[in-house]
Amino acid sequence: MARIGVVGLRRGRELARWCARLGLEVAALCERDAEVLASAAAEFPGAWTARDWPELLDRPLDGVVLAHDFDAHAEPSVAFLERGVHVLAECAACGTEEEGRALVEAAERGPARYSFAENYVLHPHVRLLAESLGGGEIGEVTLIEADYLHGLSPEREAALVGDPGHWRGRIGPTAYCTHTLSPVLDLTGAWPVEVTAHPVLPGPRPGATVLVVRLSSGALAVTRQTFLQGEPDSHWSWVSVRGTRGLAESARAPGDEAWVVRVRREPWANGGTVRDVRRDPPRLRRGGRLVERAEEGTALVVEAFRDTLLEGAPPRVGVRQAVAASLVGVAGGRSLERGSVPVPVPDVAAWTAG
C-alpha cells in the first residue's frame, strides 16, 4: 500500500479521508495549528505528525498531498519531487514564472510525478460538458465562460481578505483563477496566450475580477472569479461553451438542478430542427459509498493520484497545465496594475524540458 503525507489539515483533511477510502495509507500529517493537528491525528491514529512540511522530507513516503496555504505550494512541490515523492498539490501551482519553470523542471526531470488537485475539471457538470465537446455536438469552441464565485456578505468578505496573516489577505485579486481557467483549458485542450483583467468595481483591491483570455485555439475565454452575488450551487462553479454549431452549458439553478447540462444544436446544423436536450449527470459511487455531488471532483482527483502512484498512470491534470492556469492569474495581476491592458501569458507548452 502506498504511503502518503498530507500537509494542511483544513482542506487537506477531506483529501486525506478520500485517500484512505481509495486504498492509500495516510502515514503522515502536517499542520501548524496544534488543535487541528491533534483532531486529525485522532482520526488517523497511525499517522506520524509534524508542524511544518520540511519535517516530512525524510519520512518514507510515496506521495504527498499539499493543501496548506494557497500561495505556498511551489517550494514544497519541488522539494518533494526532488526526493522522488509524488505530489498532489492544490489551487495555485506557482506564484511567479520562475517558480513555474522550476516546478516543470523538477516534475519532468525525475521519476516522481506532479498532479494538480484541480477538482473543478472533474465536477459532474464539467464532465458532461467534456462528453458533449468530445463528441463534436456543438462544433469548434468559439467562446467559453466560467464562474467561480462566492456570494458573501460584505462583512464576511472583509474578514477574509482583510487579514494580512491569512493567505486570502496576501494574494492578488486575480490569483485565485485556477478553478475557472483549469476547466477552460481542460475542455478546450488549448493554452492561454493573452489575458486582460478587469475589476468588477474600482478600488485598490477589487473583490471580483473578470479575465478575458485569448486561447491558442483562437477561441475566447471569459472568467469571473471570487466575490460576487449569485453564488452557483454547483460548488461555486458555472460553465458555458458556445461552438460553431450550438451551445452547451450548465444550469443556473438552485440545488441539484445546478449540476444539469443543457445542449442546444442549431436548426441549420441539425437537419432543420433545433435539438435542445437536458442531461443529468449519473451518480458516482466510490469507496463503497454514494458520493455527494460537490465531492465528486475531489473523489476523482484523488483516485487519479492513486492510479499515478500505484500504476504509473499519467496525472489527470499535469504540471504544465497547472502552471499555465496559475500564470494566467499572475499575468492578470499585471494587467490590472497597468489599467486593464492585454498582457501575454508565458507559453508554458513551449518551455524546454529540464
SVG drawing of the C-alpha trace seen along z (x, -y; Angstrom):
<svg xmlns="http://www.w3.org/2000/svg" viewBox="-37 -53 54 55">
<polyline fill="none" stroke="black" stroke-width="0.4" points="0.0,0.0 1.3,-3.4 2.1,-5.7 1.2,-9.4 1.6,-12.5 -0.9,-15.4 0.2,-19.0 -2.6,-21.4 -5.4,-19.7 -8.3,-22.0 -9.0,-21.3 -6.4,-18.5 -8.4,-16.5 -11.1,-15.8 -8.4,-14.8 -6.9,-12.5 -10.3,-10.9 -10.6,-10.2 -7.1,-8.9 -7.9,-6.4 -11.3,-5.4 -9.5,-4.7 -6.8,-2.5 -3.9,-4.8 -2.3,-4.8 -2.3,-8.2 1.1,-7.8 1.9,-11.4 0.0,-14.6 1.3,-18.1 -0.4,-21.2 0.8,-24.3 -2.4,-24.7 -1.9,-22.3 -5.6,-21.8 -6.4,-21.0 -3.4,-18.6 -4.5,-16.8 -8.0,-16.4 -6.8,-14.9 -4.3,-12.7 -7.2,-11.2 -8.9,-10.3 -5.8,-8.8 -4.1,-7.3 -1.3,-5.5 0.0,-8.7 3.2,-10.4 2.7,-14.1 4.6,-17.3 4.2,-21.0 5.9,-22.1 6.4,-20.4 10.2,-20.1 9.9,-17.6 8.2,-15.2 11.1,-15.2 13.0,-12.4 9.9,-10.3 9.4,-7.1 6.5,-8.4 5.5,-7.5 3.3,-10.6 2.3,-13.9 -0.8,-16.0 -0.2,-19.7 -3.4,-21.5 -1.9,-24.3 -1.8,-28.0 -2.9,-28.8 0.3,-30.7 2.9,-28.3 2.9,-25.2 5.7,-25.7 8.6,-25.3 7.5,-22.1 6.3,-20.6 9.9,-21.0 11.4,-19.7 9.3,-16.5 9.7,-15.8 13.4,-16.1 13.2,-13.4 11.3,-11.1 7.9,-11.7 4.8,-12.1 2.9,-15.3 -0.8,-16.2 -0.9,-20.0 -3.9,-22.3 -5.1,-25.6 -2.1,-27.7 0.9,-25.7 3.1,-28.8 3.1,-32.5 5.8,-33.6 7.1,-32.4 10.4,-31.5 8.6,-29.2 6.7,-27.7 9.8,-26.9 11.4,-25.3 8.3,-23.2 8.1,-22.0 11.8,-21.1 11.5,-19.1 8.4,-17.3 9.8,-16.3 13.4,-15.6 12.9,-12.8 10.7,-9.7 8.1,-11.4 5.1,-13.0 3.2,-16.2 -0.6,-16.2 -2.7,-19.3 -5.5,-18.7 -7.9,-20.6 -11.3,-19.0 -13.2,-21.5 -12.3,-19.7 -14.0,-16.6 -17.2,-18.0 -20.4,-16.4 -21.4,-19.3 -17.9,-19.7 -17.6,-16.0 -20.9,-16.2 -19.6,-19.2 -16.5,-17.3 -18.6,-14.4 -20.5,-16.9 -17.4,-18.6 -15.6,-15.3 -18.5,-14.1 -18.4,-17.2 -22.1,-18.1 -21.6,-21.9 -18.7,-22.1 -15.5,-24.1 -15.4,-26.1 -15.6,-29.8 -16.4,-31.3 -16.2,-29.6 -17.2,-31.2 -16.6,-30.0 -17.6,-31.4 -16.0,-30.6 -18.0,-32.8 -18.7,-33.3 -21.9,-35.3 -20.6,-36.5 -21.8,-39.4 -19.6,-42.5 -18.6,-41.7 -17.6,-38.2 -15.6,-39.2 -13.8,-41.9 -12.9,-39.5 -11.4,-37.0 -9.3,-39.5 -8.5,-42.0 -6.3,-39.7 -2.6,-40.1 -1.7,-36.9 -4.1,-34.8 -3.3,-33.8 -6.5,-35.5 -5.1,-38.8 -1.8,-38.1 -2.8,-37.0 -3.7,-39.4 -7.2,-39.8 -6.6,-37.8 -4.6,-35.0 -7.4,-32.6 -8.4,-31.9 -7.4,-28.3 -10.9,-26.9 -12.1,-28.8 -9.1,-28.5 -8.4,-24.8 -11.9,-23.7 -11.5,-26.1 -8.1,-24.7 -9.2,-21.1 -12.4,-21.4 -10.8,-23.1 -7.3,-21.4 -5.9,-24.9 -3.3,-27.1 -3.7,-30.7 -2.0,-33.2 -3.0,-36.7 -5.1,-38.0 -6.9,-41.3 -8.1,-41.7 -10.9,-44.0 -12.0,-44.9 -15.7,-44.5 -15.7,-47.6 -12.9,-50.2 -10.6,-50.3 -7.2,-49.2 -8.3,-45.7 -11.4,-44.6 -13.4,-41.8 -14.1,-40.3 -12.4,-40.3 -13.3,-39.4 -10.5,-37.9 -10.7,-37.9 -8.3,-35.3 -7.3,-34.6 -6.6,-30.9 -4.1,-29.2 -7.1,-27.7 -8.3,-31.2 -11.3,-30.9 -12.0,-33.5 -12.5,-32.7 -14.3,-34.9 -13.9,-34.0 -15.4,-35.6 -13.9,-34.8 -14.1,-35.5 -16.7,-37.6 -19.9,-38.3 -23.5,-37.7 -25.4,-34.8 -23.1,-32.0 -23.6,-28.9 -25.0,-25.9 -22.8,-23.6 -19.9,-24.0 -19.4,-27.7 -18.9,-26.7 -20.8,-27.5 -19.5,-26.8 -20.9,-27.7 -19.4,-26.7 -20.5,-28.2 -19.4,-26.4 -19.8,-26.9 -22.9,-24.7 -24.5,-25.3 -24.3,-25.7 -23.5,-23.5 -23.8,-24.9 -24.5,-24.1 -27.7,-25.4 -28.1,-28.5 -30.4,-26.9 -30.7,-26.0 -29.8,-22.7 -29.3,-19.6 -30.5,-21.4 -27.3,-23.3 -25.4,-20.1 -27.6,-19.7 -26.3,-20.5 -28.2,-21.9 -27.1,-21.2 -28.6,-23.1 -27.7,-22.3 -29.0,-25.0 -31.6,-24.0 -29.3,-24.8 -26.7,-22.3 -29.3,-19.7 -31.3,-19.0 -33.6,-21.9 -34.8,-21.1 -33.4,-22.5 -32.0,-20.0 -32.3,-21.1 -31.7,-18.5 -31.2,-18.3 -28.6,-16.0 -28.5,-14.9 -25.1,-13.6 -25.1,-10.0 -24.5,-9.4 -21.0,-8.4 -20.1,-5.6 -16.6,-5.3 -15.1,-3.7 -18.3,-1.8 -20.5,-4.9 -22.6,-7.2 -20.5,-10.4 -22.1,-13.8 -22.3,-15.9 -19.9,-18.5 -17.4,-15.8 -17.3,-14.0 -14.5,-16.1 -12.4,-15.6 -13.0,-11.8 -12.0,-11.5 -8.9,-13.7 -7.7,-11.6 -8.5,-8.4 -6.4,-9.7 -3.5,-10.4 -3.8,-6.9 -3.6,-5.5 -0.4,-7.6 1.1,-6.2 0.2,-2.6 0.0,-2.1 2.1,-4.9 -0.9,-6.5 -0.4,-10.0 -1.6,-12.8 -5.2,-13.9 -4.1,-17.5 -0.3,-17.7 2.3,-20.1 2.3,-22.3 -1.5,-22.7 -1.3,-23.6 1.4,-26.2 -0.3,-27.7 -3.6,-28.2 -1.7,-29.7 0.3,-32.1 -2.9,-33.5 -3.5,-34.9 0.0,-36.3 -0.3,-38.0 -3.8,-39.1 -2.4,-40.9 0.0,-42.8 -3.0,-43.7 -4.9,-45.2 -1.9,-47.2 -1.5,-48.7 -5.1,-49.7 -6.6,-46.6 -4.3,-46.3 -3.6,-42.9 -0.7,-41.1 0.9,-37.9 0.9,-34.7 4.1,-32.7 4.0,-29.9 4.3,-27.0 3.6,-24.4 6.8,-25.5 9.1,-25.5 12.1,-23.3 12.0,-20.2 14.6,-20.2"/>
</svg>
